[in-house]
Amino acid sequence: MNCGVSAVDSVTRTHERQKLMVELLERKIRLRARQIYDERGQVKGLALEDWVRAESEVLKSSILAPLWNTRQERELVEV
């Protein structure tokens, strides 16, 4: 009876998939923030504004937004 092992493997795979999806979202946000920076004429000092705008744009069109928001909330609790 390896039901326990199978359940653990399933949970581990789910966590790994979620981690990869969050990394993909972060990469998309980073790329969009860079585009915004370039469009702005590479004006320095507005990185946070660029990131927040990019994050908003990417998450607005992503079905993975709840996963991203959960991760952000978890990080805030840990700080």
N, C-alpha and C positions, 0 to 999 in steps of 0.2 A: 504494500500500500504506500505509494509515493505521492499521495495527494498533497501533503505538506510541501514537498519539493516543487511540485508543479505550480502550486499557488504562489510560492516565493518567487519562482522564475517568472511567473506572469506579472507579479508586482514589480519585480526588478526591471522587466522589459518595459512596462508601462512608465516607470520613472525615467528610464533611459530615453524613451521616445519623447516624453515631455521635456526633458532636458535639451534634446536636440531641437525640438520645436521652438523653445525659448531662445536658444542660440541663433536659430534662423531668424527669428523676429528681431533680435538684437542686431544682427548683421544688416537686415533690411533698414532698420532705424539708423544705424551708423552710416550706411550708404546714402540714405535720404538726407541726413544731416550734412553730409559732405557736399551733396548737390546744392543744398540751400546755401551753404557757406560759399561755394563757387559762384552761384547765381548772385549772391550779395557782393561779389567782387573781392572775396577772400578777406573781408574786413574782420580783424581780430577782436576778441573781447566779447563775442556774442555766442560763444559755444553752447552755453546752457539754453539760450533762447532757440538756437538752431535745433538742439536735441529735443526740446519740448515740442516744437512745431513738427519735427520729423516723427516723433513718437505718436503724436496725435493723428497725423495723416496716415501713418502705417496701421495703427490700431483701429482706426475708423473703418478700414476696409478688410480687416482680418478677423476670421472666425476664431483665431487663437487669442484674442484680446483678454478673455477671462483668465486664461492661463498666465499671461503676462502680468495682469493685475494681481493675481494671487501671489506670484513670485515677488512683486514689488512690496505688497503688504507684509509678506513674511520677512523681507529684508529690513523693513522699517521696525518691526518688532524686535529683531535681533540687535539693532543699534542701540 
